[in-house]
Amino acid sequence: MLIKNVPKEVYSLAGGLPSEAFCLEKLKEGWHVYYSERGNKNTIGKYLHEEEACEVLLNKLIKEKIIDNSLSITIS
């Protein structure tokens, strides 16, 4: 998945602990969406399906006004 028109420093699609970023992480059984801050994972939710986790991540970026929902966002 790639989110175009969104600065890469505000999200990670590879999990980990980037500084102050929304993250998507593949788990053994499903997906974890969280906010990484100061070495901590603040869980937003855990999901069985990648599509659902990606939608939650995108909606969180919109809700936090990191991206404008009127922009043309491409996920691939």
PDB file of N, CA, C and O in Angstrom:
ATOM      1  N   MET A   1       0.852  -1.178   0.000  1.00  0.00           N
ATOM      2  CA  MET A   1       0.000   0.000   0.000  1.00  0.00           C
ATOM      3  C   MET A   1       0.894   1.236   0.000  1.00  0.00           C
ATOM      4  O   MET A   1       1.889   1.290   0.723  1.00  0.00           O
ATOM      5  N   LEU A   2       0.548   2.192  -0.784  1.00  0.00           N
ATOM      6  CA  LEU A   2       1.251   3.463  -0.838  1.00  0.00           C
ATOM      7  C   LEU A   2       0.207   4.559  -0.803  1.00  0.00           C
ATOM      8  O   LEU A   2      -0.767   4.523  -1.555  1.00  0.00           O
ATOM      9  N   ILE A   3       0.409   5.529   0.067  1.00  0.00           N
ATOM     10  CA  ILE A   3      -0.516   6.661   0.142  1.00  0.00           C
ATOM     11  C   ILE A   3       0.186   7.844  -0.508  1.00  0.00           C
ATOM     12  O   ILE A   3       1.114   8.413   0.066  1.00  0.00           O
ATOM     13  N   LYS A   4      -0.254   8.210  -1.694  1.00  0.00           N
ATOM     14  CA  LYS A   4       0.357   9.334  -2.398  1.00  0.00           C
ATOM     15  C   LYS A   4      -0.201  10.648  -1.859  1.00  0.00           C
ATOM     16  O   LYS A   4      -1.304  10.686  -1.315  1.00  0.00           O
ATOM     17  N   ASN A   5       0.562  11.710  -2.012  1.00  0.00           N
ATOM     18  CA  ASN A   5       0.184  13.054  -1.554  1.00  0.00           C
ATOM     19  C   ASN A   5       0.186  13.191  -0.034  1.00  0.00           C
ATOM     20  O   ASN A   5      -0.384  14.147   0.492  1.00  0.00           O
ATOM     21  N   VAL A   6       0.807  12.268   0.676  1.00  0.00           N
ATOM     22  CA  VAL A   6       0.895  12.336   2.138  1.00  0.00           C
ATOM     23  C   VAL A   6       2.372  12.221   2.514  1.00  0.00           C
ATOM     24  O   VAL A   6       3.041  11.284   2.079  1.00  0.00           O
ATOM     25  N   PRO A   7       2.890  13.152   3.310  1.00  0.00           N
ATOM     26  CA  PRO A   7       4.303  13.094   3.707  1.00  0.00           C
ATOM     27  C   PRO A   7       4.634  11.764   4.385  1.00  0.00           C
ATOM     28  O   PRO A   7       3.922  11.336   5.293  1.00  0.00           O
ATOM     29  N   LYS A   8       5.699  11.118   3.949  1.00  0.00           N
ATOM     30  CA  LYS A   8       6.068   9.798   4.473  1.00  0.00           C
ATOM     31  C   LYS A   8       6.419   9.811   5.959  1.00  0.00           C
ATOM     32  O   LYS A   8       6.326   8.777   6.620  1.00  0.00           O
ATOM     33  N   GLU A   9       6.818  10.957   6.490  1.00  0.00           N
ATOM     34  CA  GLU A   9       7.211  10.999   7.898  1.00  0.00           C
ATOM     35  C   GLU A   9       6.023  10.929   8.858  1.00  0.00           C
ATOM     36  O   GLU A   9       6.229  10.763  10.060  1.00  0.00           O
ATOM     37  N   VAL A  10       4.795  11.048   8.370  1.00  0.00           N
ATOM     38  CA  VAL A  10       3.637  11.015   9.270  1.00  0.00           C
ATOM     39  C   VAL A  10       3.004   9.628   9.383  1.00  0.00           C
ATOM     40  O   VAL A  10       2.087   9.421  10.178  1.00  0.00           O
ATOM     41  N   TYR A  11       3.501   8.673   8.578  1.00  0.00           N
ATOM     42  CA  TYR A  11       2.969   7.320   8.664  1.00  0.00           C
ATOM     43  C   TYR A  11       4.038   6.294   8.301  1.00  0.00           C
ATOM     44  O   TYR A  11       5.024   6.605   7.633  1.00  0.00           O
ATOM     45  N   SER A  12       3.816   5.067   8.758  1.00  0.00           N
ATOM     46  CA  SER A  12       4.694   3.956   8.413  1.00  0.00           C
ATOM     47  C   SER A  12       3.825   2.764   8.077  1.00  0.00           C
ATOM     48  O   SER A  12       2.900   2.424   8.815  1.00  0.00           O
ATOM     49  N   LEU A  13       4.129   2.136   6.964  1.00  0.00           N
ATOM     50  CA  LEU A  13       3.393   0.930   6.578  1.00  0.00           C
ATOM     51  C   LEU A  13       4.194  -0.320   6.910  1.00  0.00           C
ATOM     52  O   LEU A  13       3.808  -1.430   6.545  1.00  0.00           O
ATOM     53  N   ALA A  14       5.302  -0.135   7.599  1.00  0.00           N
ATOM     54  CA  ALA A  14       6.175  -1.242   7.962  1.00  0.00           C
ATOM     55  C   ALA A  14       6.261  -1.424   9.478  1.00  0.00           C
ATOM     56  O   ALA A  14       7.156  -2.105   9.979  1.00  0.00           O
ATOM     57  N   GLY A  15       5.330  -0.815  10.199  1.00  0.00           N
ATOM     58  CA  GLY A  15       5.359  -0.930  11.655  1.00  0.00           C
ATOM     59  C   GLY A  15       6.544  -0.202  12.246  1.00  0.00           C
ATOM     60  O   GLY A  15       6.932   0.864  11.769  1.00  0.00           O
ATOM     61  N   GLY A  16       7.114  -0.775  13.277  1.00  0.00           N
ATOM     62  CA  GLY A  16       8.268  -0.167  13.921  1.00  0.00           C
ATOM     63  C   GLY A  16       7.885   0.937  14.892  1.00  0.00           C
ATOM     64  O   GLY A  16       6.734   1.051  15.314  1.00  0.00           O
ATOM     65  N   LEU A  17       8.879   1.747  15.236  1.00  0.00           N
ATOM     66  CA  LEU A  17       8.671   2.830  16.191  1.00  0.00           C
ATOM     67  C   LEU A  17       9.198   4.156  15.648  1.00  0.00           C
ATOM     68  O   LEU A  17      10.071   4.775  16.257  1.00  0.00           O
ATOM     69  N   PRO A  18       8.675   4.591  14.511  1.00  0.00           N
ATOM     70  CA  PRO A  18       9.097   5.900  14.006  1.00  0.00           C
ATOM     71  C   PRO A  18       8.616   6.999  14.955  1.00  0.00           C
ATOM     72  O   PRO A  18       7.672   6.802  15.721  1.00  0.00           O
ATOM     73  N   SER A  19       9.265   8.138  14.895  1.00  0.00           N
ATOM     74  CA  SER A  19       8.921   9.235  15.793  1.00  0.00           C
ATOM     75  C   SER A  19       7.618   9.912  15.382  1.00  0.00           C
ATOM     76  O   SER A  19       7.511  10.460  14.285  1.00  0.00           O
ATOM     77  N   GLU A  20       6.638   9.869  16.266  1.00  0.00           N
ATOM     78  CA  GLU A  20       5.355  10.533  16.075  1.00  0.00           C
ATOM     79  C   GLU A  20       4.734  10.261  14.703  1.00  0.00           C
ATOM     80  O   GLU A  20       4.598  11.161  13.874  1.00  0.00           O
ATOM     81  N   ALA A  21       4.366   9.007  14.489  1.00  0.00           N
ATOM     82  CA  ALA A  21       3.789   8.605  13.211  1.00  0.00           C
ATOM     83  C   ALA A  21       2.680   7.575  13.431  1.00  0.00           C
ATOM     84  O   ALA A  21       2.712   6.799  14.386  1.00  0.00           O
ATOM     85  N   PHE A  22       1.714   7.584  12.537  1.00  0.00           N
ATOM     86  CA  PHE A  22       0.669   6.566  12.529  1.00  0.00           C
ATOM     87  C   PHE A  22       1.218   5.365  11.775  1.00  0.00           C
ATOM     88  O   PHE A  22       1.843   5.520  10.726  1.00  0.00           O
ATOM     89  N   CYS A  23       0.986   4.158  12.309  1.00  0.00           N
ATOM     90  CA  CYS A  23       1.631   2.967  11.761  1.00  0.00           C
ATOM     91  C   CYS A  23       0.651   1.837  11.474  1.00  0.00           C
ATOM     92  O   CYS A  23      -0.395   1.699  12.109  1.00  0.00           O
ATOM     93  N   LEU A  24       1.037   1.044  10.495  1.00  0.00           N
ATOM     94  CA  LEU A  24       0.328  -0.181  10.139  1.00  0.00           C
ATOM     95  C   LEU A  24       1.353  -1.297  10.231  1.00  0.00           C
ATOM     96  O   LEU A  24       2.419  -1.215   9.621  1.00  0.00           O
ATOM     97  N   GLU A  25       1.041  -2.339  10.989  1.00  0.00           N
ATOM     98  CA  GLU A  25       1.987  -3.426  11.212  1.00  0.00           C
ATOM     99  C   GLU A  25       1.302  -4.762  10.967  1.00  0.00           C
ATOM    100  O   GLU A  25       0.205  -5.004  11.469  1.00  0.00           O
ATOM    101  N   LYS A  26       1.954  -5.631  10.193  1.00  0.00           N
ATOM    102  CA  LYS A  26       1.436  -6.982   9.953  1.00  0.00           C
ATOM    103  C   LYS A  26       1.743  -7.833  11.178  1.00  0.00           C
ATOM    104  O   LYS A  26       2.888  -7.907  11.625  1.00  0.00           O
ATOM    105  N   LEU A  27       0.724  -8.464  11.706  1.00  0.00           N
ATOM    106  CA  LEU A  27       0.880  -9.376  12.842  1.00  0.00           C
ATOM    107  C   LEU A  27       0.788 -10.809  12.345  1.00  0.00           C
ATOM    108  O   LEU A  27       0.470 -11.051  11.181  1.00  0.00           O
ATOM    109  N   LYS A  28       1.060 -11.739  13.214  1.00  0.00           N
ATOM    110  CA  LYS A  28       0.931 -13.162  12.859  1.00  0.00           C
ATOM    111  C   LYS A  28      -0.501 -13.455  12.411  1.00  0.00           C
ATOM    112  O   LYS A  28      -0.731 -14.193  11.453  1.00  0.00           O
ATOM    113  N   GLU A  29      -1.451 -12.863  13.122  1.00  0.00           N
ATOM    114  CA  GLU A  29      -2.866 -13.050  12.787  1.00  0.00           C
ATOM    115  C   GLU A  29      -3.549 -11.697  12.668  1.00  0.00           C
ATOM    116  O   GLU A  29      -4.262 -11.283  13.582  1.00  0.00           O
ATOM    117  N   GLY A  30      -3.344 -11.011  11.565  1.00  0.00           N
ATOM    118  CA  GLY A  30      -4.036  -9.761  11.335  1.00  0.00           C
ATOM    119  C   GLY A  30      -3.118  -8.559  11.234  1.00  0.00           C
ATOM    120  O   GLY A  30      -1.951  -8.674  10.862  1.00  0.00           O
ATOM    121  N   TRP A  31      -3.674  -7.397  11.576  1.00  0.00           N
ATOM    122  CA  TRP A  31      -3.001  -6.116  11.400  1.00  0.00           C
ATOM    123  C   TRP A  31      -3.194  -5.229  12.615  1.00  0.00           C
ATOM    124  O   TRP A  31      -4.245  -5.255  13.254  1.00  0.00           O
ATOM    125  N   HIS A  32      -2.170  -4.440  12.933  1.00  0.00           N
ATOM    126  CA  HIS A  32      -2.184  -3.535  14.076  1.00  0.00           C
ATOM    127  C   HIS A  32      -2.040  -2.109  13.548  1.00  0.00           C
ATOM    128  O   HIS A  32      -1.098  -1.805  12.817  1.00  0.00           O
ATOM    129  N   VAL A  33      -2.970  -1.244  13.920  1.00  0.00           N
ATOM    130  CA  VAL A  33      -2.887   0.173  13.596  1.00  0.00           C
ATOM    131  C   VAL A  33      -2.633   0.895  14.911  1.00  0.00           C
ATOM    132  O   VAL A  33      -3.356   0.698  15.887  1.00  0.00           O
ATOM    133  N   TYR A  34      -1.592   1.739  14.930  1.00  0.00           N
ATOM    134  CA  TYR A  34      -1.232   2.420  16.164  1.00  0.00           C
ATOM    135  C   TYR A  34      -0.523   3.732  15.870  1.00  0.00           C
ATOM    136  O   TYR A  34      -0.121   4.009  14.740  1.00  0.00           O
ATOM    137  N   TYR A  35      -0.379   4.536  16.928  1.00  0.00           N
ATOM    138  CA  TYR A  35       0.387   5.771  16.850  1.00  0.00           C
ATOM    139  C   TYR A  35       1.675   5.548  17.620  1.00  0.00           C
ATOM    140  O   TYR A  35       1.646   5.168  18.790  1.00  0.00           O
ATOM    141  N   SER A  36       2.802   5.784  16.968  1.00  0.00           N
ATOM    142  CA  SER A  36       4.107   5.604  17.590  1.00  0.00           C
ATOM    143  C   SER A  36       4.593   6.943  18.128  1.00  0.00           C
ATOM    144  O   SER A  36       4.691   7.930  17.398  1.00  0.00           O
ATOM    145  N   GLU A  37       4.894   6.953  19.420  1.00  0.00           N
ATOM    146  CA  GLU A  37       5.346   8.186  20.055  1.00  0.00           C
ATOM    147  C   GLU A  37       6.291   7.846  21.200  1.00  0.00           C
ATOM    148  O   GLU A  37       5.948   7.069  22.091  1.00  0.00           O
ATOM    149  N   ARG A  38       7.479   8.433  21.169  1.00  0.00           N
ATOM    150  CA  ARG A  38       8.471   8.255  22.237  1.00  0.00           C
ATOM    151  C   ARG A  38       8.749   6.786  22.554  1.00  0.00           C
ATOM    152  O   ARG A  38       8.868   6.406  23.719  1.00  0.00           O
ATOM    153  N   GLY A  39       8.848   5.982  21.528  1.00  0.00           N
ATOM    154  CA  GLY A  39       9.160   4.568  21.715  1.00  0.00           C
ATOM    155  C   GLY A  39       8.002   3.711  22.170  1.00  0.00           C
ATOM    156  O   GLY A  39       8.206   2.558  22.550  1.00  0.00           O
ATOM    157  N   ASN A  40       6.787   4.243  22.143  1.00  0.00           N
ATOM    158  CA  ASN A  40       5.604   3.499  22.566  1.00  0.00           C
ATOM    159  C   ASN A  40       4.628   3.320  21.413  1.00  0.00           C
ATOM    160  O   ASN A  40       4.516   4.178  20.537  1.00  0.00           O
ATOM    161  N   LYS A  41       3.925   2.194  21.427  1.00  0.00           N
ATOM    162  CA  LYS A  41       2.862   1.951  20.470  1.00  0.00           C
ATOM    163  C   LYS A  41       1.529   2.200  21.160  1.00  0.00           C
ATOM    164  O   LYS A  41       1.163   1.473  22.083  1.00  0.00           O
ATOM    165  N   ASN A  42       0.807   3.213  20.724  1.00  0.00           N
ATOM    166  CA  ASN A  42      -0.509   3.533  21.263  1.00  0.00           C
ATOM    167  C   ASN A  42      -1.555   2.970  20.302  1.00  0.00           C
ATOM    168  O   ASN A  42      -1.822   3.542  19.245  1.00  0.00           O
ATOM    169  N   THR A  43      -2.133   1.852  20.687  1.00  0.00           N
ATOM    170  CA  THR A  43      -3.024   1.105  19.808  1.00  0.00           C
ATOM    171  C   THR A  43      -4.277   1.884  19.443  1.00  0.00           C
ATOM    172  O   THR A  43      -4.964   2.443  20.299  1.00  0.00           O
ATOM    173  N   ILE A  44      -4.550   1.901  18.151  1.00  0.00           N
ATOM    174  CA  ILE A  44      -5.812   2.424  17.634  1.00  0.00           C
ATOM    175  C   ILE A  44      -6.762   1.252  17.436  1.00  0.00           C
ATOM    176  O   ILE A  44      -7.954   1.355  17.725  1.00  0.00           O
ATOM    177  N   GLY A  45      -6.232   0.141  16.944  1.00  0.00           N
ATOM    178  CA  GLY A  45      -7.046  -1.056  16.785  1.00  0.00           C
ATOM    179  C   GLY A  45      -6.267  -2.191  16.155  1.00  0.00           C
ATOM    180  O   GLY A  45      -5.211  -1.987  15.557  1.00  0.00           O
ATOM    181  N   LYS A  46      -6.814  -3.403  16.300  1.00  0.00           N
ATOM    182  CA  LYS A  46      -6.251  -4.602  15.662  1.00  0.00           C
ATOM    183  C   LYS A  46      -7.343  -5.195  14.791  1.00  0.00           C
ATOM    184  O   LYS A  46      -8.506  -5.261  15.191  1.00  0.00           O
ATOM    185  N   TYR A  47      -6.959  -5.628  13.591  1.00  0.00           N
ATOM    186  CA  TYR A  47      -7.941  -6.044  12.584  1.00  0.00           C
ATOM    187  C   TYR A  47      -7.490  -7.329  11.906  1.00  0.00           C
ATOM    188  O   TYR A  47      -6.293  -7.562  11.734  1.00  0.00           O
ATOM    189  N   LEU A  48      -8.441  -8.152  11.526  1.00  0.00           N
ATOM    190  CA  LEU A  48      -8.124  -9.399  10.838  1.00  0.00           C
ATOM    191  C   LEU A  48      -7.752  -9.173   9.384  1.00  0.00           C
ATOM    192  O   LEU A  48      -6.927  -9.897   8.827  1.00  0.00           O
ATOM    193  N   HIS A  49      -8.361  -8.167   8.770  1.00  0.00           N
ATOM    194  CA  HIS A  49      -8.181  -7.955   7.336  1.00  0.00           C
ATOM    195  C   HIS A  49      -7.395  -6.682   7.038  1.00  0.00           C
ATOM    196  O   HIS A  49      -7.629  -5.635   7.642  1.00  0.00           O
ATOM    197  N   GLU A  50      -6.467  -6.790   6.106  1.00  0.00           N
ATOM    198  CA  GLU A  50      -5.625  -5.655   5.720  1.00  0.00           C
ATOM    199  C   GLU A  50      -6.460  -4.481   5.218  1.00  0.00           C
ATOM    200  O   GLU A  50      -6.172  -3.332   5.553  1.00  0.00           O
ATOM    201  N   GLU A  51      -7.477  -4.752   4.430  1.00  0.00           N
ATOM    202  CA  GLU A  51      -8.312  -3.683   3.879  1.00  0.00           C
ATOM    203  C   GLU A  51      -8.934  -2.832   4.980  1.00  0.00           C
ATOM    204  O   GLU A  51      -8.950  -1.604   4.896  1.00  0.00           O
ATOM    205  N   GLU A  52      -9.445  -3.496   6.009  1.00  0.00           N
ATOM    206  CA  GLU A  52     -10.059  -2.779   7.126  1.00  0.00           C
ATOM    207  C   GLU A  52      -9.019  -1.936   7.873  1.00  0.00           C
ATOM    208  O   GLU A  52      -9.282  -0.786   8.224  1.00  0.00           O
ATOM    209  N   ALA A  53      -7.847  -2.509   8.111  1.00  0.00           N
ATOM    210  CA  ALA A  53      -6.782  -1.788   8.810  1.00  0.00           C
ATOM    211  C   ALA A  53      -6.334  -0.566   8.007  1.00  0.00           C
ATOM    212  O   ALA A  53      -6.094   0.495   8.583  1.00  0.00           O
ATOM    213  N   CYS A  54      -6.220  -0.702   6.693  1.00  0.00           N
ATOM    214  CA  CYS A  54      -5.819   0.419   5.841  1.00  0.00           C
ATOM    215  C   CYS A  54      -6.870   1.520   5.856  1.00  0.00           C
ATOM    216  O   CYS A  54      -6.536   2.705   5.873  1.00  0.00           O
ATOM    217  N   GLU A  55      -8.125   1.131   5.850  1.00  0.00           N
ATOM    218  CA  GLU A  55      -9.209   2.113   5.896  1.00  0.00           C
ATOM    219  C   GLU A  55      -9.193   2.883   7.219  1.00  0.00           C
ATOM    220  O   GLU A  55      -9.391   4.098   7.233  1.00  0.00           O
ATOM    221  N   VAL A  56      -8.960   2.185   8.316  1.00  0.00           N
ATOM    222  CA  VAL A  56      -8.880   2.825   9.628  1.00  0.00           C
ATOM    223  C   VAL A  56      -7.701   3.804   9.656  1.00  0.00           C
ATOM    224  O   VAL A  56      -7.839   4.926  10.143  1.00  0.00           O
ATOM    225  N   LEU A  57      -6.553   3.386   9.140  1.00  0.00           N
ATOM    226  CA  LEU A  57      -5.381   4.257   9.106  1.00  0.00           C
ATOM    227  C   LEU A  57      -5.674   5.510   8.286  1.00  0.00           C
ATOM    228  O   LEU A  57      -5.381   6.622   8.726  1.00  0.00           O
ATOM    229  N   LEU A  58      -6.241   5.342   7.116  1.00  0.00           N
ATOM    230  CA  LEU A  58      -6.561   6.490   6.261  1.00  0.00           C
ATOM    231  C   LEU A  58      -7.553   7.424   6.944  1.00  0.00           C
ATOM    232  O   LEU A  58      -7.371   8.641   6.925  1.00  0.00           O
ATOM    233  N   ASN A  59      -8.595   6.867   7.543  1.00  0.00           N
ATOM    234  CA  ASN A  59      -9.583   7.702   8.235  1.00  0.00           C
ATOM    235  C   ASN A  59      -8.972   8.433   9.429  1.00  0.00           C
ATOM    236  O   ASN A  59      -9.367   9.559   9.732  1.00  0.00           O
ATOM    237  N   LYS A  60      -8.024   7.811  10.102  1.00  0.00           N
ATOM    238  CA  LYS A  60      -7.349   8.461  11.227  1.00  0.00           C
ATOM    239  C   LYS A  60      -6.513   9.640  10.730  1.00  0.00           C
ATOM    240  O   LYS A  60      -6.490  10.691  11.370  1.00  0.00           O
ATOM    241  N   LEU A  61      -5.834   9.481   9.610  1.00  0.00           N
ATOM    242  CA  LEU A  61      -5.045  10.578   9.035  1.00  0.00           C
ATOM    243  C   LEU A  61      -5.949  11.738   8.636  1.00  0.00           C
ATOM    244  O   LEU A  61      -5.569  12.901   8.772  1.00  0.00           O
ATOM    245  N   ILE A  62      -7.136  11.425   8.148  1.00  0.00           N
ATOM    246  CA  ILE A  62      -8.107  12.474   7.784  1.00  0.00           C
ATOM    247  C   ILE A  62      -8.636  13.143   9.056  1.00  0.00           C
ATOM    248  O   ILE A  62      -8.688  14.371   9.134  1.00  0.00           O
ATOM    249  N   LYS A  63      -9.025  12.346  10.045  1.00  0.00           N
ATOM    250  CA  LYS A  63      -9.587  12.883  11.284  1.00  0.00           C
ATOM    251  C   LYS A  63      -8.599  13.800  12.002  1.00  0.00           C
ATOM    252  O   LYS A  63      -8.989  14.827  12.558  1.00  0.00           O
ATOM    253  N   GLU A  64      -7.337  13.428  11.989  1.00  0.00           N
ATOM    254  CA  GLU A  64      -6.303  14.224  12.664  1.00  0.00           C
ATOM    255  C   GLU A  64      -5.847  15.410  11.813  1.00  0.00           C
ATOM    256  O   GLU A  64      -4.921  16.134  12.181  1.00  0.00           O
ATOM    257  N   LYS A  65      -6.511  15.594  10.675  1.00  0.00           N
ATOM    258  CA  LYS A  65      -6.229  16.706   9.752  1.00  0.00           C
ATOM    259  C   LYS A  65      -4.805  16.679   9.212  1.00  0.00           C
ATOM    260  O   LYS A  65      -4.233  17.716   8.876  1.00  0.00           O
ATOM    261  N   ILE A  66      -4.239  15.468   9.134  1.00  0.00           N
ATOM    262  CA  ILE A  66      -2.928  15.290   8.526  1.00  0.00           C
ATOM    263  C   ILE A  66      -3.080  15.337   7.013  1.00  0.00           C
ATOM    264  O   ILE A  66      -2.214  15.832   6.292  1.00  0.00           O
ATOM    265  N   ILE A  67      -4.203  14.807   6.560  1.00  0.00           N
ATOM    266  CA  ILE A  67      -4.529  14.918   5.143  1.00  0.00           C
ATOM    267  C   ILE A  67      -5.932  15.485   5.021  1.00  0.00           C
ATOM    268  O   ILE A  67      -6.764  15.320   5.914  1.00  0.00           O
ATOM    269  N   ASP A  68      -6.176  16.137   3.934  1.00  0.00           N
ATOM    270  CA  ASP A  68      -7.471  16.751   3.652  1.00  0.00           C
ATOM    271  C   ASP A  68      -8.297  15.742   2.864  1.00  0.00           C
ATOM    272  O   ASP A  68      -7.856  15.274   1.814  1.00  0.00           O
ATOM    273  N   ASN A  69      -9.481  15.399   3.349  1.00  0.00           N
ATOM    274  CA  ASN A  69     -10.287  14.388   2.663  1.00  0.00           C
ATOM    275  C   ASN A  69     -10.774  14.849   1.298  1.00  0.00           C
ATOM    276  O   ASN A  69     -11.356  14.057   0.558  1.00  0.00           O
ATOM    277  N   SER A  70     -10.549  16.116   0.946  1.00  0.00           N
ATOM    278  CA  SER A  70     -10.918  16.568  -0.389  1.00  0.00           C
ATOM    279  C   SER A  70      -9.797  16.308  -1.393  1.00  0.00           C
ATOM    280  O   SER A  70      -9.995  16.462  -2.599  1.00  0.00           O
ATOM    281  N   LEU A  71      -8.601  15.909  -0.893  1.00  0.00           N
ATOM    282  CA  LEU A  71      -7.493  15.586  -1.789  1.00  0.00           C
ATOM    283  C   LEU A  71      -7.774  14.294  -2.514  1.00  0.00           C
ATOM    284  O   LEU A  71      -8.539  13.453  -2.041  1.00  0.00           O
ATOM    285  N   SER A  72      -7.162  14.144  -3.645  1.00  0.00           N
ATOM    286  CA  SER A  72      -7.242  12.891  -4.368  1.00  0.00           C
ATOM    287  C   SER A  72      -6.192  11.949  -3.774  1.00  0.00           C
ATOM    288  O   SER A  72      -4.997  12.112  -4.021  1.00  0.00           O
ATOM    289  N   ILE A  73      -6.633  10.981  -3.003  1.00  0.00           N
ATOM    290  CA  ILE A  73      -5.726  10.049  -2.340  1.00  0.00           C
ATOM    291  C   ILE A  73      -5.725   8.741  -3.119  1.00  0.00           C
ATOM    292  O   ILE A  73      -6.781   8.189  -3.430  1.00  0.00           O
ATOM    293  N   THR A  74      -4.533   8.255  -3.427  1.00  0.00           N
ATOM    294  CA  THR A  74      -4.400   6.993  -4.130  1.00  0.00           C
ATOM    295  C   THR A  74      -3.737   6.002  -3.202  1.00  0.00           C
ATOM    296  O   THR A  74      -2.679   6.280  -2.637  1.00  0.00           O
ATOM    297  N   ILE A  75      -4.353   4.850  -3.043  1.00  0.00           N
ATOM    298  CA  ILE A  75      -3.774   3.778  -2.240  1.00  0.00           C
ATOM    299  C   ILE A  75      -3.475   2.634  -3.189  1.00  0.00           C
ATOM    300  O   ILE A  75      -4.359   2.141  -3.889  1.00  0.00           O
ATOM    301  N   SER A  76      -2.222   2.220  -3.203  1.00  0.00           N
ATOM    302  CA  SER A  76      -1.854   1.107  -4.092  1.00  0.00           C
ATOM    303  C   SER A  76      -0.878   0.200  -3.406  1.00  0.00           C
ATOM    304  O   SER A  76      -0.446  -0.795  -3.987  1.00  0.00           O
TER     305      SER A  76
END
